[in-house]
Amino acid sequence: MKDKTTALTSFMKQRRMGLNDFIQRLATNSYACKHPEVQSILNLSPPQDAELMNANPSPPPSPSQQINLGPSSNPSAKPSDFHFLKVIGKGSFGKVLLARHRADDQFYAVKVLQKKAILKKKEEKHIMSERNVLLKNVKHPFLVGLHYSFQTADKLYFILDYINGGELFYHLQRERCFLEPRARFYAAEIASALGYLHSLNIVYRDLKPENILLDSQGHIILTDFGLCKENIEPNGTTSTFCGTPEYLAPEVLHKQPYDRTVDWWCLGAVLYEMLYGLPPFYSRNTAEMYDNILNKPLQLKPNISNAARHLLEGLLQKDRTKRLGCTEDFIEIKNHIFFSPINWDDLNAKKITPPFNPNVTGPNDLRHFDPEFTDEPVPSSIGCSPDSALVTASIKEAAEAFVGFSYAPSMDSYL
């Protein structure tokens, strides 16, 4: 029991790290670096991989390299419109805060990102991709919604739906694992969201329990689209090395081209974790974990149904050309016997009662957020623009790199 607790503690700490930080730690571990697969992963030869891992830092982009998505649709929005109440999440480039709009008293989750940090790690394309994907999410029930976005000289702001049922990761941490009917319900709603993204030729690429929220009723809400890849046709592939270590598919580790089936591998890993408490190939030793993902046969304990076993074997198929979903994508997942109890029309209409109710009393009920976040003081700089004297040349360049970030929906979208 003590060993399992130690493994879980190590696992939680590792999961809170971003991939860039993880790679840097891996690179300084002499034991891990001797492993041939790890050496292969660290030898990121394609230019896009080198940029992703910040191997060759370079100055911020010049005006000729701007990402221009058109004029701002909401030039009047500003940080002082909001009363920032609590930190409810953290990432590599900033924080997510619970905020109340001063004019209408509505609650929002506001994602505040530091431009300087984004540019330092050359991640501006991923941030703009996140915005694009949010805009494409018209009204899918299991994807977080973007209300609008705006920017100041040094920060980007996403104004998002406020979801306060907690991360799936937080609930798994507390309960260790879920019974099969509960895991099936969550897996079905996640699969529906992924299927919708795939229908828009978007590959999600970073499915993990931290990016899966529960709303106040207990339905799934998928969030954080920073690693999404757009314009991937049904037979299209991409090759950028990205994701979260425990959930990297074999083809990503091999640095081979991969397609939308990478999301079905991740669904399998999340379902396995919901049923067993840890990801399928987890090891505290990173080199060993990568070797497990690449070479170790999937081992399933006998405490799950044959349908669940068959689904996990199909999703966690190391050869992506044989993986469940490789031919007809979401249709194959939807029609699998494991999901036979699910009425998909009722599911998408939220007519199925969730197996767990977070029982939140209102927007101020933060019981399902990790105290690691909520105990942190709200930075005083979040709700104000920088002093004009501090708007240096580097901040000006940062602003130019995000031309067109700001967004407000047209009135037509409400009709």
C-alpha positions as CSV (number, residue, x, y, z in Angstrom):
1,M,0.0,0.0,0.0
2,K,2.9,2.3,0.9
3,D,4.5,1.7,-2.5
4,K,1.2,2.4,-4.3
5,T,0.8,5.7,-2.4
6,T,4.4,6.7,-3.2
7,A,3.8,5.9,-6.9
8,L,0.6,7.9,-6.9
9,T,2.3,10.9,-5.3
10,S,5.1,10.8,-7.8
11,F,2.6,10.4,-10.6
12,M,0.6,13.5,-9.4
13,K,3.7,15.7,-9.3
14,Q,4.8,14.5,-12.7
15,R,1.4,15.2,-14.2
16,R,1.4,18.8,-13.0
17,M,4.5,19.5,-15.1
18,G,4.2,20.8,-18.7
19,L,5.9,18.8,-21.4
20,N,8.6,21.4,-21.9
21,D,9.5,21.3,-18.3
22,F,9.3,17.5,-18.3
23,I,11.7,17.2,-21.3
24,Q,14.2,19.5,-19.6
25,R,14.1,17.4,-16.5
26,L,14.5,14.2,-18.5
27,A,17.5,15.7,-20.3
28,T,19.3,16.3,-17.0
29,N,18.7,12.7,-15.8
30,S,21.8,10.8,-16.7
31,Y,20.2,7.4,-16.1
32,A,17.2,8.1,-18.2
33,C,19.3,9.6,-21.0
34,K,21.2,6.4,-21.5
35,H,18.0,4.6,-22.6
36,P,18.0,4.3,-26.4
37,E,14.3,5.3,-26.8
38,V,14.8,8.4,-24.6
39,Q,17.9,9.4,-26.6
40,S,15.8,9.1,-29.7
41,I,13.0,11.3,-28.2
42,L,15.5,13.9,-27.0
43,N,17.2,14.0,-30.4
44,L,14.4,16.1,-31.9
45,S,15.8,16.7,-35.4
46,P,12.8,18.2,-37.2
47,P,12.8,22.0,-37.0
48,Q,9.3,22.2,-35.6
49,D,10.3,19.8,-32.7
50,A,13.3,21.9,-31.9
51,E,11.1,25.0,-31.7
52,L,8.5,23.2,-29.6
53,M,11.1,22.2,-27.0
54,N,12.8,25.6,-27.1
55,A,16.0,24.0,-28.1
56,N,17.0,27.1,-30.2
57,P,15.6,30.2,-28.5
58,S,15.3,33.1,-30.9
59,P,14.0,36.7,-30.7
60,P,10.3,37.4,-30.8
61,P,8.8,37.4,-34.3
62,S,9.2,40.5,-36.4
63,P,6.1,42.2,-37.8
64,S,6.5,40.2,-41.0
65,Q,5.9,37.0,-39.0
66,Q,2.7,38.2,-37.4
67,I,-0.2,35.9,-36.9
68,N,-3.0,38.0,-38.3
69,L,-6.5,36.7,-37.9
70,G,-8.3,40.0,-38.7
71,P,-9.3,43.1,-36.8
72,S,-10.5,42.9,-33.2
73,S,-14.2,42.5,-32.9
74,N,-14.2,43.7,-29.3
75,P,-11.9,46.6,-28.9
76,S,-13.7,47.9,-25.8
77,A,-13.1,44.9,-23.6
78,K,-10.5,45.4,-20.8
79,P,-9.3,43.7,-17.6
80,S,-11.0,46.3,-15.4
81,D,-14.4,45.0,-16.6
82,F,-13.9,42.1,-14.2
83,H,-13.6,41.5,-10.5
84,F,-11.1,38.7,-10.2
85,L,-12.0,36.4,-7.3
86,K,-9.9,33.2,-7.2
87,V,-7.2,31.3,-9.0
88,I,-8.8,28.1,-10.2
89,G,-6.1,26.7,-12.5
90,K,-2.5,27.2,-13.6
91,G,-0.5,26.4,-16.7
92,S,2.9,27.1,-18.4
93,F,1.9,30.6,-19.6
94,G,-0.5,31.9,-17.0
95,K,-3.5,31.3,-14.8
96,V,-7.2,30.6,-15.0
97,L,-9.3,32.8,-12.6
98,L,-12.8,32.9,-11.5
99,A,-14.1,36.4,-12.3
100,R,-17.4,38.2,-12.1
101,H,-18.2,40.8,-14.8
102,R,-18.9,44.1,-13.1
103,A,-21.7,45.1,-15.5
104,D,-23.9,42.0,-15.5
105,D,-22.6,40.1,-12.4
106,Q,-22.1,37.0,-14.6
107,F,-19.3,34.5,-13.6
108,Y,-16.7,33.5,-16.1
109,A,-13.4,31.5,-16.1
110,V,-10.8,33.9,-17.4
111,K,-7.7,32.4,-18.8
112,V,-4.9,35.0,-18.6
113,L,-1.7,34.3,-20.5
114,Q,1.6,36.1,-20.4
115,K,2.7,37.0,-24.0
116,K,6.4,37.2,-23.0
117,A,6.3,33.6,-21.7
118,I,4.5,32.4,-24.8
119,L,7.0,34.0,-27.1
120,K,10.0,32.8,-25.1
121,K,8.9,29.2,-25.8
122,K,7.7,30.0,-29.3
123,E,4.2,28.8,-28.6
124,E,2.2,31.7,-30.2
125,K,0.9,29.4,-32.9
126,H,-0.6,27.0,-30.3
127,I,-2.3,29.9,-28.5
128,M,-3.8,31.2,-31.7
129,S,-4.8,27.6,-32.6
130,E,-6.6,27.3,-29.2
131,R,-8.5,30.5,-30.0
132,N,-9.5,29.2,-33.5
133,V,-10.8,25.9,-32.1
134,L,-12.8,27.7,-29.4
135,L,-14.4,29.8,-32.2
136,K,-15.3,26.7,-34.1
137,N,-17.1,25.2,-31.1
138,V,-20.5,26.5,-32.0
139,K,-22.6,24.8,-29.3
140,H,-21.3,21.3,-28.6
141,P,-22.5,20.2,-25.2
142,F,-19.2,18.7,-24.0
143,L,-16.8,21.4,-25.1
144,V,-16.0,24.6,-23.2
145,G,-17.4,27.8,-24.8
146,L,-15.5,31.0,-25.6
147,H,-17.5,34.2,-25.0
148,Y,-14.9,36.6,-26.3
149,S,-11.2,37.3,-26.1
150,F,-9.1,40.5,-25.9
151,Q,-5.5,41.5,-25.2
152,T,-3.4,44.2,-23.4
153,A,0.1,45.0,-24.2
154,D,1.5,42.1,-22.2
155,K,-1.4,39.7,-21.7
156,L,-4.0,37.6,-23.6
157,Y,-7.5,37.0,-22.1
158,F,-9.9,34.2,-22.9
159,I,-13.4,34.7,-21.4
160,L,-14.7,31.2,-21.0
161,D,-17.6,29.3,-19.6
162,Y,-17.1,28.9,-15.8
163,I,-17.3,25.1,-15.0
164,N,-17.1,24.3,-11.3
165,G,-17.7,20.6,-10.9
166,G,-13.9,20.0,-10.8
167,E,-11.3,18.3,-13.0
168,L,-11.8,14.6,-13.7
169,F,-8.2,14.3,-12.4
170,Y,-9.3,15.8,-9.0
171,H,-12.1,13.3,-8.6
172,L,-9.9,10.4,-9.7
173,Q,-7.3,11.5,-7.2
174,R,-9.8,11.4,-4.4
175,E,-11.6,8.2,-5.4
176,R,-8.7,6.3,-7.0
177,C,-11.0,4.6,-9.7
178,F,-14.5,4.6,-10.9
179,L,-17.1,1.8,-11.3
180,E,-17.6,0.7,-14.9
181,P,-21.0,2.4,-15.5
182,R,-19.6,5.8,-14.4
183,A,-16.4,5.3,-16.5
184,R,-18.7,4.4,-19.5
185,F,-20.7,7.6,-19.1
186,Y,-17.6,9.8,-19.0
187,A,-16.0,7.9,-21.9
188,A,-19.1,8.3,-24.1
189,E,-19.3,12.1,-23.5
190,I,-15.5,12.4,-24.2
191,A,-15.8,10.3,-27.4
192,S,-18.7,12.5,-28.5
193,A,-16.6,15.7,-28.1
194,L,-13.6,14.1,-29.9
195,G,-15.9,12.9,-32.7
196,Y,-17.2,16.5,-33.1
197,L,-13.7,17.9,-33.2
198,H,-12.7,15.3,-35.8
199,S,-15.7,16.2,-37.9
200,L,-14.2,19.7,-38.1
201,N,-10.8,18.2,-39.1
202,I,-9.3,19.0,-35.7
203,V,-7.2,16.5,-33.8
204,Y,-7.2,17.2,-30.0
205,R,-3.8,15.6,-29.1
206,D,-3.8,16.3,-25.3
207,L,-6.6,14.2,-23.8
208,K,-6.0,13.7,-20.1
209,P,-8.0,13.9,-16.9
210,E,-6.7,17.4,-16.1
211,N,-8.3,18.7,-19.3
212,I,-11.6,17.1,-18.6
213,L,-13.9,19.1,-16.3
214,L,-17.3,18.2,-14.8
215,D,-20.0,20.9,-14.9
216,S,-22.3,21.6,-12.0
217,Q,-24.6,18.7,-13.0
218,G,-21.8,16.2,-13.6
219,H,-21.5,16.3,-17.4
220,I,-18.1,16.3,-19.1
221,I,-16.6,19.5,-20.5
222,L,-13.4,19.2,-22.5
223,T,-11.1,22.2,-22.2
224,D,-7.6,23.5,-23.1
225,F,-7.3,23.4,-26.9
226,G,-3.7,24.6,-27.0
227,L,-2.3,21.5,-28.6
228,C,-5.1,21.0,-31.2
229,K,-4.0,20.5,-34.8
230,E,-6.3,22.0,-37.3
231,N,-7.0,21.0,-41.0
232,I,-6.3,17.3,-40.6
233,E,-8.4,15.6,-43.2
234,P,-9.8,12.0,-42.5
235,N,-6.6,10.5,-44.0
236,G,-4.3,13.3,-43.1
237,T,-1.3,13.1,-40.7
238,T,0.9,15.4,-38.7
239,S,4.3,14.8,-36.9
240,T,4.9,17.4,-34.2
241,F,6.1,15.8,-31.0
242,C,3.7,17.0,-28.3
243,G,1.3,15.7,-25.7
244,T,1.6,14.5,-22.1
245,P,4.2,11.8,-21.3
246,E,1.8,9.2,-19.8
247,Y,-0.6,9.4,-22.8
248,L,1.8,9.6,-25.7
249,A,0.9,7.1,-28.4
250,P,3.6,4.8,-29.7
251,E,3.6,6.5,-33.1
252,V,4.3,9.9,-31.4
253,L,7.1,8.4,-29.4
254,H,8.5,6.9,-32.6
255,K,8.3,10.3,-34.2
256,Q,6.3,8.9,-37.0
257,P,3.5,10.7,-38.8
258,Y,0.3,10.2,-36.9
259,D,-3.4,10.9,-37.5
260,R,-6.7,11.4,-35.6
261,T,-6.4,7.9,-34.1
262,V,-4.0,9.4,-31.6
263,D,-7.1,10.7,-29.8
264,W,-8.6,7.2,-29.6
265,W,-5.4,5.9,-28.0
266,C,-5.7,8.7,-25.4
267,L,-9.3,7.9,-24.8
268,G,-8.2,4.3,-24.2
269,A,-5.6,5.5,-21.7
270,V,-8.1,7.7,-19.9
271,L,-10.7,4.9,-19.7
272,Y,-8.0,2.5,-18.4
273,E,-7.1,5.1,-15.7
274,M,-10.7,5.6,-14.7
275,L,-11.1,1.8,-14.2
276,Y,-7.7,1.0,-12.7
277,G,-6.4,4.2,-11.1
278,L,-3.2,4.7,-13.1
279,P,-2.5,5.1,-16.9
280,P,-2.0,1.7,-18.7
281,F,1.8,1.8,-19.0
282,Y,2.7,4.1,-16.1
283,S,6.1,3.8,-14.4
284,R,7.9,6.2,-12.0
285,N,10.9,5.6,-14.2
286,T,10.2,7.6,-17.4
287,A,12.5,5.6,-19.6
288,E,10.8,2.4,-18.5
289,M,7.4,4.0,-19.1
290,Y,8.3,4.9,-22.6
291,D,9.6,1.4,-23.2
292,N,6.4,0.0,-21.8
293,I,4.3,2.2,-24.2
294,L,6.4,1.0,-27.2
295,N,6.9,-2.6,-26.4
296,K,5.0,-4.0,-23.4
297,P,1.8,-5.9,-24.2
298,L,-1.4,-4.4,-22.6
299,Q,-2.2,-6.2,-19.4
300,L,-5.8,-6.1,-18.1
301,K,-6.8,-7.4,-14.7
302,P,-9.9,-9.6,-14.6
303,N,-12.1,-7.1,-12.7
304,I,-13.7,-5.5,-15.8
305,S,-16.3,-6.8,-18.2
306,N,-15.4,-8.5,-21.5
307,A,-16.9,-5.5,-23.4
308,A,-14.5,-3.1,-21.5
309,R,-11.6,-5.4,-22.1
310,H,-12.4,-5.6,-25.8
311,L,-12.7,-1.8,-26.1
312,L,-9.4,-1.2,-24.3
313,E,-7.6,-3.7,-26.5
314,G,-9.0,-1.9,-29.5
315,L,-8.2,1.6,-28.4
316,L,-4.7,0.8,-27.0
317,Q,-3.6,-1.0,-30.1
318,K,0.0,0.0,-30.7
319,D,-0.3,-0.2,-34.5
320,R,-2.5,2.8,-35.4
321,T,-3.6,1.2,-38.7
322,K,-5.3,-1.5,-36.6
323,R,-6.6,0.7,-33.8
324,L,-10.3,1.0,-33.2
325,G,-11.4,4.1,-35.0
326,C,-8.8,3.9,-37.8
327,T,-11.4,3.3,-40.6
328,E,-14.7,5.1,-39.6
329,D,-13.4,7.2,-36.7
330,F,-16.1,8.0,-34.1
331,I,-18.7,5.7,-35.7
332,E,-16.5,2.7,-34.7
333,I,-16.3,3.9,-31.1
334,K,-20.0,4.7,-31.0
335,N,-21.0,1.3,-32.2
336,H,-18.8,-0.7,-29.9
337,I,-20.6,-3.2,-27.6
338,F,-19.2,-1.4,-24.5
339,F,-21.4,1.6,-25.4
340,S,-24.5,-0.4,-26.2
341,P,-26.3,0.9,-23.0
342,I,-25.8,4.5,-24.3
343,N,-28.5,6.3,-26.3
344,W,-26.3,8.7,-28.1
345,D,-29.1,11.2,-29.0
346,D,-30.1,11.3,-25.3
347,L,-26.4,11.6,-24.3
348,N,-25.8,14.7,-26.6
349,A,-29.1,16.3,-25.4
350,K,-27.9,15.8,-21.7
351,K,-31.0,13.7,-21.0
352,I,-29.0,11.0,-19.3
353,T,-28.6,11.7,-15.6
354,P,-24.8,11.8,-14.7
355,P,-23.7,9.0,-12.3
356,F,-22.1,11.6,-10.0
357,N,-23.5,15.0,-9.0
358,P,-20.9,17.5,-7.8
359,N,-23.6,19.2,-5.6
360,V,-22.2,22.7,-6.0
361,T,-24.3,25.4,-4.3
362,G,-23.4,28.1,-6.7
363,P,-20.6,29.9,-8.5
364,N,-18.8,30.7,-5.3
365,D,-18.7,27.0,-4.3
366,L,-15.0,26.0,-5.0
367,R,-15.0,22.7,-3.2
368,H,-14.0,20.7,-6.3
369,F,-11.0,22.9,-7.1
370,D,-7.6,21.9,-5.9
371,P,-6.5,24.1,-2.9
372,E,-3.1,24.2,-4.6
373,F,-4.8,26.8,-6.9
374,T,-7.5,28.4,-4.8
375,D,-5.2,29.1,-1.8
376,E,-3.0,31.2,-4.1
377,P,-3.5,34.9,-3.9
378,V,-4.9,36.6,-7.0
379,P,-2.1,38.6,-8.7
380,S,-2.7,42.3,-8.5
381,S,-1.4,42.7,-12.0
382,I,-4.2,40.5,-13.5
383,G,-6.9,43.1,-13.6
384,C,-4.9,46.1,-14.7
385,S,-3.0,47.2,-17.8
386,P,0.8,47.9,-17.4
387,D,2.0,51.4,-16.7
388,S,2.8,53.1,-20.0
389,A,6.4,53.5,-18.8
390,L,6.8,49.7,-18.7
391,V,5.6,49.2,-22.3
392,T,9.0,48.4,-23.6
393,A,10.0,47.4,-27.2
394,S,9.8,43.7,-26.3
395,I,6.2,44.2,-25.1
396,K,5.4,46.1,-28.3
397,E,6.7,43.1,-30.3
398,A,4.7,40.8,-28.2
399,A,1.5,42.7,-29.0
400,E,2.3,42.6,-32.7
401,A,2.6,38.8,-32.6
402,F,-1.0,38.4,-31.5
403,V,-2.7,40.7,-34.0
404,G,-6.3,39.5,-34.4
405,F,-6.5,37.6,-31.2
406,S,-9.4,39.6,-29.8
407,Y,-12.8,38.3,-30.6
408,A,-16.5,39.0,-29.8
409,P,-19.3,37.0,-31.4
410,S,-21.5,38.8,-33.9
411,M,-25.1,39.4,-32.9
412,D,-26.2,36.9,-35.5
413,S,-24.7,34.1,-33.4
414,Y,-27.3,34.8,-30.7
415,L,-30.3,34.7,-33.1
